[in-house]
Amino acid sequence: MPHRFTGERTLMRIFIGESDKYHGKPLYEALLEKLRAKGLAGATVLRGVAGFGASSVMHTDKVLRLSLDLPLIIEIVETEETIQSDRGWADYAGAG
């Protein structure tokens, strides 16, 4: 069923690392499957070229410092009500 965007929408961003896993599967794939199954209008995974997190370790795609854990951002645009109604996707975080 195609979604038509009418009215106000909320942008939600989920920040994870490329090496994060959920039951042996890349976390971003597991999250996309969960979000799609829930009927959300859409989600996009973006790979960062560089970044750092709580550990302050720099992750980069430069050849001399090739990182196996580049930052990923999953962006979701949906109604605030839909985003808040089922936060089951959050159970995936840290489940490695």
KAVEN-V236691 format. One record per backbone hydrogen bond with DSSP energy under -0.5 kcal/mol. CO is the residue of the C=O (numbers start at 0). NH is the residue of the N-H. E is the energy in kcal/mol with one decimal. If there is no record, write none. Layout:
CO_NH_E, CO_NH_E
This chain:
2_4_-0.5, 3_5_-0.9, 9_11_-0.6, 9_77_-2.1, 11_75_-2.5, 12_14_-0.5, 13_15_-0.6, 13_73_-2.6, 15_71_-3.0, 16_19_-1.6, 19_26_-2.7, 21_24_-1.6, 24_21_-2.9, 25_28_-0.6, 25_29_-2.0, 26_30_-2.7, 27_31_-2.3, 28_32_-2.4, 29_33_-2.2, 30_34_-2.9, 31_35_-2.6, 32_36_-2.4, 33_37_-1.6, 34_39_-1.9, 35_38_-1.5, 41_76_-0.7, 43_45_-0.5, 43_74_-3.0, 45_47_-0.5, 45_72_-2.5, 48_60_-1.9, 50_58_-3.2, 52_55_-1.9, 56_52_-0.5, 58_50_-2.1, 59_66_-1.9, 61_64_-0.9, 62_65_-0.9, 64_59_-0.6, 69_17_-2.5, 70_47_-3.4, 71_15_-2.4, 72_45_-3.0, 72_74_-0.6, 73_13_-2.2, 74_43_-2.2, 75_11_-3.0, 75_77_-0.5, 77_9_-3.6, 78_82_-2.3, 79_83_-2.6, 80_84_-1.8, 81_85_-0.9, 86_89_-2.0, 87_90_-1.6, 88_91_-1.5, 89_92_-1.1, 91_94_-2.1
